[in-house]
Amino acid sequence: MSSNLRTYIARRLILLVPTLIGMTVLVFAITQLFDPIERAALYITEPRQARFVKEIIAKYGLDRPVYIQYFNWITQVIQGNLGWSQSLHMKVLDALVTRFPATAELAIYSTPLIILFGIYLGKLSAIKRNTVIDHASRVVAIIGWSLPSFWLGIVLLAIFYGGMGVFPPGRLSEWAEALVRSGEFKLYTGLYTIDALINLNFSVFLDAIYHLVLPVITLTTINVALIMRVMRSSMLEQLNKMYITAARARGLDEKTVIDRHATRNALIPVITLSGLLAAGMLSGVVITETVFEFKGVGYFAAHAATQLDIPAVLGFALFAGILFILANLIVDILYAYIDPRIRLG
Amino acid sequence: MSNKPLSLEEQLKVNDLTVRFYTYEGIVKAVEKASLKIRKGETLGIVGETGSGKSVTALTILALTPSPGRVEDGNILFRKRDSSVIDILRMNEHQLLQIRGKEISMIFQEPNAALDPVCKVGEQITEAILAHRLREMVEKSIEVIKKEKDNEYDLWTRLETWTYKEMLNNPSDVRLKIIQKIPIIRDITKRRLRQVIRQEIVELLKLMEIPDPGRVIDAYPHELSGGMQQRIVIAIALACSPLLLIADEPTTNLDVTVQAQILDLINRLKEKFGSSIIYITHDMGVVAEISDRVAVMYAGSVVEVAPVKELFRNPLHPYTKGLLESIPRPGSPLKSIPGTVPNLVDPPSGCRFHPRCAYMMNKCKEIMPRLVKVSEDHYVACLLYEGESDD
């Protein structure tokens, strides 16, 4: 049985290679929309290289056939050279690396909340189908889903920060920011909450959490309906199946029937969605990051896009693509773990 | 016939059961005043076309009427192991858990659909055993420990024995609950119990004539053939030796050879366990082979009940006659009953069979016939025979 699972995972890993190649081809195809001078920016890694645009075009063959260009470009990408971002005045890779922790910190706290609340509410709704509880949770979830995130974010900020002076925007308070930038506080991951715990500095940890409250609430409120609706319909579908009646017929109590049988089967479609949600969160949430001054990847990408900073946008596209491919890989493995039928396929 | 008490040799009696489904298209009158009885140790075949209310009746006996169905009238009297008589339709959920799987259990039409696809078959059988035979299993575990360890009592053995004894005598003990929450300790203390249950399942699977039970226990349903899956479903149903087994077309979706094996198995298990069986099918051949008595259902009502030989020799109801004539025979042309099964949202008035009946009389449109006794153990619900009996 477990050897089945192992070959399945191995097969998925091998499939990763063509998927990644396909994704880079797509991203590369976008670059072909621009003329060689614009594309030359992809290869510039230092501001002073800008004077040698013509030489760069010649060197990297930006006027040569497409497949040679792709090969040249992918060689650079593999070496970690994603080009120079004019809008941020730094290497694109560096920009992604420095901006990612803020996004990751948001994602790490909001994604599990969205998934857990979504699953819980969806399950509750399905079990209490057509009761007040069902209608109420569905209405609340849909209202959340329909709220524009910039509006909800601003309203929350206005009420809590503006009105009561709590939960300020940004990632840290000034004193904590200063401490973090000083040499005493070691940055391991760039995620302040986790680094603070590693440094055993609980006041910085609490400060980071304090700043996370509003953006996490915003993201959770808006996205919970996504999971909830799929969970609800999936659960209803499972509850109508014969094996549920069979489980009841052998004298199992309702809790066992629902938790051990219906929920486990109902979770299968939710896993796919959760993987995509997590990848989406990790690749940046533009509006929430902007409203709460959480300068993460999304904020960076949006900023770059408005300034027509092509290398930055492409770098971001590559980054998001890789994230989604990895998320799909994890989803596939989880699938096989939860649904034994898949291992044979 | 309503509310007749259960005589001593009777296991179950369904009186005037009426089940309706409240759907958008209207009220489906799925079961209308259906009455049945099953004696101890006998096999009652229920035959009828699709939509005759066989399966709904069967599920209602377990108080598992599929939604949006509702029981409108009638009662289902059942004699429990301790000889007390209960009305299943008036039990609360907690009482029903003690009936389902323990006193009455069920096997299903599609074994593939009746097993949870993501749960190993061993786990699914374990559930049935844990639900009703936990005490017995715990006692066995204590026996095993005693035999194995004799007098040497190390700490673990003492903890194990204590846990099992607490489970028997004082299951709500806080200390026991704490122990069962700590992962490693829980696993160690439960290991013996798990082995005992596994042994029990292996024995059960051997009874089901499953080759290599040790492998099958750890298989997922999709890894087994249809016949094997049905044997597992039967094993789950018989795990707690129920008094009544309801088999809802258990062989319909199987190959003919497998079908014969399963029928044979059910017949032999019946002798071993002494359970009464309600065997639902639309196949007259299967009915002839397995039942002692047969009930014929049409459009939600029982139209004829008779011992199997009597029914085949002397069918009285026009529908039963039609059914028997429509069994294909080599050499003779295939006969069928004219017309189709009525739409149960708006069933025919009076006798529901009258639009298709060759012997239709005017009063058939108005009067719904009741089951009357025409000879010893032979009942029929047809106006042709009304007045022939004093019952």
Contacts between the chains, C-beta under 8 A, distances in Angstrom:
chain1	res1	chain2	res2	distance
A	1	B	218	7.2
A	241	B	113	6.7
A	242	B	108	6.1
A	242	B	110	6.5
A	242	B	113	4.0
A	242	B	114	5.2
A	243	B	113	6.3
A	243	B	114	5.6
A	243	B	115	5.8
A	243	B	116	4.7
A	243	B	117	7.4
A	245	B	59	7.1
A	245	B	64	5.8
A	245	B	66	7.2
A	245	B	108	7.9
A	245	B	114	7.9
A	246	B	106	7.5
A	246	B	108	5.9
A	246	B	114	4.2
A	246	B	115	7.2
A	246	B	233	7.3
A	246	B	236	7.7
A	247	B	116	6.9
A	247	B	124	7.9
A	247	B	127	7.4
A	248	B	62	7.9
A	248	B	64	5.7
A	248	B	100	6.7
A	249	B	62	5.5
A	249	B	64	6.2
A	249	B	100	5.6
A	249	B	101	6.5
A	249	B	105	6.4
A	249	B	106	4.6
A	250	B	100	6.7
A	250	B	101	3.9
A	250	B	105	6.5
A	250	B	127	6.6
A	250	B	128	4.3
A	250	B	131	6.5
A	250	B	236	5.7
A	250	B	237	7.4
A	250	B	239	7.7
A	251	B	97	5.3
A	251	B	98	7.3
A	251	B	99	7.5
A	251	B	100	4.1
A	251	B	101	3.2
A	251	B	102	5.8
A	251	B	105	8.0
A	251	B	128	7.0
A	251	B	131	4.5
A	251	B	132	5.9
A	251	B	240	7.9
A	252	B	97	7.8
A	252	B	101	7.7
A	252	B	127	5.8
A	252	B	128	8.0
A	252	B	131	5.8
A	253	B	97	5.8
A	253	B	131	8.0
A	254	B	93	7.4
A	256	B	127	7.1
A	260	B	119	7.3
A	260	B	127	7.7
A	261	B	116	4.9
A	261	B	119	6.8
A	264	B	116	7.8
A	264	B	118	5.4
A	264	B	119	7.4
A	265	B	116	7.0
A	265	B	117	6.9
A	265	B	118	5.8
A	338	B	118	6.4
A	339	B	117	7.4
A	339	B	118	5.6
A	340	B	117	7.6
A	340	B	118	6.3
A	340	B	220	4.2
A	340	B	222	7.1
A	340	B	223	8.0
A	341	B	117	6.1
A	341	B	118	7.9
A	341	B	220	7.2
A	341	B	222	5.0
A	344	B	222	7.6
